[in-house]
Amino acid sequence: MITRDGKKYVCKLDWAFEIIRGKWKAVILCHLLDGTKRFLELQRITSGVSHKVLNEKLRELENSGLICKKTYNEYPPKVEYYLTNKGFEYAKVLKEIEFLGEKYF
């Protein structure tokens, strides 16, 4: 067992998956690998996710250091999301897993 930020994990792999655990985080990261996206673009791409849940997942990814949020000072507010270096590394691995899914589907 290892402990980080007061939580216990079986191993570092368990901790690494904790960052992207859930239905939408991996999907969001893979789509951001294609480039910067606005909130509504991500909502359209991930059809089926509610506004509230998408907002929560984006905040969690931002808090984990996988994505950045850029807010422009205009009305209506323009917000863009993009991968950090850490997020880019995770997204590349997730894309490889996606290719395996395509291969063996």
C-alpha positions in Angstrom: 0.0 0.0 0.0 1.1 3.5 -0.7 -0.4 6.8 0.6 -0.7 10.1 -1.2 -2.7 13.1 -0.1 -4.3 11.1 2.7 -5.6 8.4 0.3 -4.4 4.8 0.1 -3.6 3.1 -3.1 -2.6 -0.5 -3.9 0.3 0.7 -6.0 1.4 3.6 -8.3 -0.6 2.2 -11.1 -3.7 2.4 -9.0 -2.8 6.1 -8.2 -2.2 6.8 -11.9 -5.6 5.4 -12.8 -7.3 7.4 -10.0 -6.6 10.6 -11.9 -8.5 9.4 -15.0 -11.0 7.1 -13.3 -14.6 7.5 -14.4 -16.6 7.5 -17.7 -15.7 10.9 -19.1 -12.2 11.9 -18.1 -10.4 9.6 -20.5 -12.8 10.7 -23.3 -12.2 14.3 -22.6 -8.4 13.9 -22.6 -8.4 12.0 -25.9 -10.5 14.7 -27.6 -8.2 17.4 -26.2 -5.3 15.6 -27.8 -6.7 16.9 -31.1 -6.3 20.5 -29.9 -7.8 23.2 -27.7 -11.6 22.9 -27.3 -14.3 25.2 -25.9 -16.8 24.0 -23.4 -19.7 23.6 -25.8 -17.4 21.7 -28.3 -16.6 19.2 -25.6 -20.2 18.9 -24.6 -21.2 18.2 -28.2 -18.3 15.7 -28.7 -19.2 13.9 -25.5 -22.9 13.7 -26.3 -24.6 12.3 -23.2 -22.8 14.1 -20.5 -24.7 16.8 -18.7 -23.5 20.4 -18.3 -23.0 19.8 -14.6 -21.0 16.5 -14.9 -18.8 17.9 -17.7 -18.0 20.9 -15.6 -17.1 18.7 -12.6 -14.9 16.4 -14.7 -13.1 19.4 -16.3 -12.5 20.9 -12.9 -11.1 17.5 -11.6 -8.8 17.2 -14.6 -7.6 20.8 -14.1 -7.0 20.1 -10.4 -5.0 17.0 -11.3 -2.8 19.1 -13.6 -3.9 17.3 -16.8 -5.6 20.3 -18.5 -5.6 24.1 -18.3 -8.5 26.4 -18.6 -8.1 29.7 -20.4 -10.7 32.4 -19.8 -11.0 35.4 -22.1 -12.3 38.7 -20.8 -15.3 39.1 -23.1 -19.0 38.7 -23.0 -20.3 36.1 -23.3 -17.4 34.5 -21.6 -15.1 32.5 -23.8 -13.4 29.5 -22.1 -11.0 27.1 -23.7 -9.4 23.9 -22.4 -6.1 22.4 -23.5 -3.7 19.7 -22.3 -0.7 20.3 -20.1 2.4 18.3 -20.7 1.3 15.8 -18.1 -2.1 15.6 -19.7 -0.5 15.1 -23.1 1.4 12.1 -21.8 -1.8 10.6 -20.3 -3.7 11.2 -23.5 -1.1 9.5 -25.7 -1.4 6.4 -23.6 -5.1 6.5 -23.7 -5.1 6.8 -27.5 -3.0 3.6 -27.6 -5.7 1.9 -25.5 -8.3 3.2 -27.9 -6.4 1.7 -30.8 -6.5 -1.7 -29.0 -10.2 -1.3 -28.5 -10.7 -0.6 -32.2 -8.5 -3.6 -33.1 -10.3 -6.1 -30.9 -13.8 -4.7 -31.0 
